[in-house]
Amino acid sequence: MDADALQNLIEEATFDYTMGDHDDAVSKINAATTAGPDSFAAWHASAEIHLNLKMLDEALAAAEQAHRIDPNDVFINTTLSRIWVGKGDKEQAEKFGAQAKMLGWKDQLKTPPGTKDGIN
Protein backbone atom coordinates (compact mmCIF):
# COMPACT_ATOMS: atom_id res chain seq x y z
CA MET A 1 0.00 0.00 0.00
CA ASP A 2 1.43 3.39 -0.93
CA ALA A 3 1.64 6.30 1.51
CA ASP A 4 -1.43 8.09 0.12
CA ALA A 5 -3.61 4.98 0.32
CA LEU A 6 -2.41 4.34 3.87
CA GLN A 7 -3.18 7.92 4.90
CA ASN A 8 -6.65 7.62 3.34
CA LEU A 9 -7.30 4.43 5.30
CA ILE A 10 -6.23 6.12 8.55
CA GLU A 11 -8.53 9.06 7.79
CA GLU A 12 -11.43 6.70 6.96
CA ALA A 13 -10.93 4.87 10.26
CA THR A 14 -10.89 8.14 12.16
CA PHE A 15 -13.99 9.36 10.33
CA ASP A 16 -15.81 6.10 11.03
CA TYR A 17 -14.96 6.45 14.71
CA THR A 18 -16.25 10.03 14.86
CA MET A 19 -19.46 8.97 13.11
CA GLY A 20 -20.03 6.21 15.66
CA ASP A 21 -19.20 3.30 13.37
CA HIS A 22 -16.76 1.80 15.83
CA ASP A 23 -16.54 -1.69 14.34
CA ASP A 24 -15.53 -0.33 10.93
CA ALA A 25 -13.13 2.13 12.59
CA VAL A 26 -11.34 -0.67 14.43
CA SER A 27 -11.29 -2.88 11.35
CA LYS A 28 -9.83 -0.12 9.18
CA ILE A 29 -7.25 1.06 11.69
CA ASN A 30 -6.12 -2.53 12.23
CA ALA A 31 -5.78 -2.88 8.46
CA ALA A 32 -3.75 0.34 8.41
CA THR A 33 -1.30 -0.86 11.08
CA THR A 34 -0.92 -4.16 9.23
CA ALA A 35 -0.32 -2.39 5.90
CA GLY A 36 2.00 0.19 7.46
CA PRO A 37 3.79 -1.42 10.40
CA ASP A 38 6.32 1.45 10.44
CA SER A 39 3.68 4.19 10.18
CA PHE A 40 3.66 6.42 13.23
CA ALA A 41 0.36 7.95 12.10
CA ALA A 42 -1.35 4.55 11.85
CA TRP A 43 -0.19 3.42 15.29
CA HIS A 44 -1.04 6.74 16.93
CA ALA A 45 -4.52 6.75 15.39
CA SER A 46 -4.95 3.16 16.54
CA ALA A 47 -3.98 4.13 20.08
CA GLU A 48 -6.44 7.03 20.11
CA ILE A 49 -9.33 5.04 18.65
CA HIS A 50 -8.80 2.14 21.05
CA LEU A 51 -8.34 4.48 24.02
CA ASN A 52 -11.58 6.28 23.26
CA LEU A 53 -13.34 2.93 23.00
CA LYS A 54 -11.93 2.01 26.44
CA MET A 55 -9.95 -0.84 24.87
CA LEU A 56 -6.95 0.00 27.03
CA ASP A 57 -4.77 -3.03 26.33
CA GLU A 58 -5.09 -2.52 22.58
CA ALA A 59 -4.52 1.22 23.00
CA LEU A 60 -1.38 0.61 25.02
CA ALA A 61 0.05 -1.86 22.52
CA ALA A 62 -0.54 0.60 19.66
CA ALA A 63 0.83 3.57 21.61
CA GLU A 64 3.95 1.65 22.55
CA GLN A 65 4.54 0.83 18.90
CA ALA A 66 4.11 4.49 17.91
CA HIS A 67 6.46 5.48 20.75
CA ARG A 68 9.10 3.04 19.44
CA ILE A 69 8.89 4.78 16.06
CA ASP A 70 9.06 8.33 17.47
CA PRO A 71 9.71 8.59 21.21
CA ASN A 72 10.13 12.37 20.95
CA ASP A 73 6.61 13.10 19.75
CA VAL A 74 4.69 15.21 22.29
CA PHE A 75 1.34 13.75 21.33
CA ILE A 76 2.22 10.05 21.69
CA ASN A 77 3.68 10.76 25.11
CA THR A 78 0.43 12.51 26.04
CA THR A 79 -1.57 9.56 24.69
CA LEU A 80 0.53 7.14 26.74
CA SER A 81 -0.08 9.25 29.83
CA ARG A 82 -3.84 9.16 29.22
CA ILE A 83 -3.78 5.39 28.70
CA TRP A 84 -1.90 4.85 31.95
CA VAL A 85 -4.40 7.09 33.76
CA GLY A 86 -7.16 4.85 32.40
CA LYS A 87 -5.31 1.77 33.57
CA GLY A 88 -4.86 3.30 37.04
CA ASP A 89 -1.06 3.48 37.00
CA LYS A 90 -0.31 6.96 38.33
CA GLU A 91 3.47 6.51 38.19
CA GLN A 92 3.52 5.59 34.49
CA ALA A 93 0.95 8.31 33.71
CA GLU A 94 3.12 10.93 35.40
CA LYS A 95 6.26 9.65 33.65
CA PHE A 96 4.78 10.08 30.17
CA GLY A 97 3.01 13.31 31.14
CA ALA A 98 6.31 14.78 32.29
CA GLN A 99 8.00 13.62 29.10
CA ALA A 100 5.30 15.32 27.02
CA LYS A 101 5.77 18.55 28.97
CA MET A 102 9.54 18.48 28.50
CA LEU A 103 9.17 17.87 24.78
CA GLY A 104 6.67 20.71 24.56
CA TRP A 105 9.06 23.04 26.34
CA LYS A 106 11.84 22.03 23.94
CA ASP A 107 9.60 22.98 21.03
CA GLN A 108 8.79 26.32 22.66
CA LEU A 109 12.48 27.09 23.12
CA LYS A 110 13.04 26.53 19.41
CA THR A 111 10.50 29.25 18.58
CA PRO A 112 10.42 31.97 21.25
CA PRO A 113 7.09 33.71 21.92
CA GLY A 114 6.41 36.72 19.73
CA THR A 115 8.32 35.35 16.77
CA LYS A 116 7.20 33.64 13.66
CA ASP A 117 9.23 30.55 12.84
CA GLY A 118 12.00 31.82 15.11
CA ILE A 119 12.38 35.07 13.11
CA ASN A 120 11.80 38.46 14.79
C-alpha positions as CSV (number, residue, x, y, z in Angstrom):
1,M,0.0,0.0,0.0
2,D,1.4,3.4,-0.9
3,A,1.6,6.3,1.5
4,D,-1.4,8.1,0.1
5,A,-3.6,5.0,0.3
6,L,-2.4,4.3,3.9
7,Q,-3.2,7.9,4.9
8,N,-6.6,7.6,3.3
9,L,-7.3,4.4,5.3
10,I,-6.2,6.1,8.6
11,E,-8.5,9.1,7.8
12,E,-11.4,6.7,7.0
13,A,-10.9,4.9,10.3
14,T,-10.9,8.1,12.2
15,F,-14.0,9.4,10.3
16,D,-15.8,6.1,11.0
17,Y,-15.0,6.4,14.7
18,T,-16.2,10.0,14.9
19,M,-19.5,9.0,13.1
20,G,-20.0,6.2,15.7
21,D,-19.2,3.3,13.4
22,H,-16.8,1.8,15.8
23,D,-16.5,-1.7,14.3
24,D,-15.5,-0.3,10.9
25,A,-13.1,2.1,12.6
26,V,-11.3,-0.7,14.4
27,S,-11.3,-2.9,11.4
28,K,-9.8,-0.1,9.2
29,I,-7.2,1.1,11.7
30,N,-6.1,-2.5,12.2
31,A,-5.8,-2.9,8.5
32,A,-3.7,0.3,8.4
33,T,-1.3,-0.9,11.1
34,T,-0.9,-4.2,9.2
35,A,-0.3,-2.4,5.9
36,G,2.0,0.2,7.5
37,P,3.8,-1.4,10.4
38,D,6.3,1.5,10.4
39,S,3.7,4.2,10.2
40,F,3.7,6.4,13.2
41,A,0.4,8.0,12.1
42,A,-1.3,4.6,11.8
43,W,-0.2,3.4,15.3
44,H,-1.0,6.7,16.9
45,A,-4.5,6.8,15.4
46,S,-5.0,3.2,16.5
47,A,-4.0,4.1,20.1
48,E,-6.4,7.0,20.1
49,I,-9.3,5.0,18.7
50,H,-8.8,2.1,21.0
51,L,-8.3,4.5,24.0
52,N,-11.6,6.3,23.3
53,L,-13.3,2.9,23.0
54,K,-11.9,2.0,26.4
55,M,-9.9,-0.8,24.9
56,L,-7.0,0.0,27.0
57,D,-4.8,-3.0,26.3
58,E,-5.1,-2.5,22.6
59,A,-4.5,1.2,23.0
60,L,-1.4,0.6,25.0
61,A,0.0,-1.9,22.5
62,A,-0.5,0.6,19.7
63,A,0.8,3.6,21.6
64,E,4.0,1.7,22.6
65,Q,4.5,0.8,18.9
66,A,4.1,4.5,17.9
67,H,6.5,5.5,20.7
68,R,9.1,3.0,19.4
69,I,8.9,4.8,16.1
70,D,9.1,8.3,17.5
71,P,9.7,8.6,21.2
72,N,10.1,12.4,21.0
73,D,6.6,13.1,19.8
74,V,4.7,15.2,22.3
75,F,1.3,13.7,21.3
76,I,2.2,10.1,21.7
77,N,3.7,10.8,25.1
78,T,0.4,12.5,26.0
79,T,-1.6,9.6,24.7
80,L,0.5,7.1,26.7
81,S,-0.1,9.2,29.8
82,R,-3.8,9.2,29.2
83,I,-3.8,5.4,28.7
84,W,-1.9,4.9,31.9
85,V,-4.4,7.1,33.8
86,G,-7.2,4.9,32.4
87,K,-5.3,1.8,33.6
88,G,-4.9,3.3,37.0
89,D,-1.1,3.5,37.0
90,K,-0.3,7.0,38.3
91,E,3.5,6.5,38.2
92,Q,3.5,5.6,34.5
93,A,1.0,8.3,33.7
94,E,3.1,10.9,35.4
95,K,6.3,9.6,33.7
96,F,4.8,10.1,30.2
97,G,3.0,13.3,31.1
98,A,6.3,14.8,32.3
99,Q,8.0,13.6,29.1
100,A,5.3,15.3,27.0
101,K,5.8,18.6,29.0
102,M,9.5,18.5,28.5
103,L,9.2,17.9,24.8
104,G,6.7,20.7,24.6
105,W,9.1,23.0,26.3
106,K,11.8,22.0,23.9
107,D,9.6,23.0,21.0
108,Q,8.8,26.3,22.7
109,L,12.5,27.1,23.1
110,K,13.0,26.5,19.4
111,T,10.5,29.2,18.6
112,P,10.4,32.0,21.3
113,P,7.1,33.7,21.9
114,G,6.4,36.7,19.7
115,T,8.3,35.3,16.8
116,K,7.2,33.6,13.7
117,D,9.2,30.5,12.8
118,G,12.0,31.8,15.1
119,I,12.4,35.1,13.1
120,N,11.8,38.5,14.8
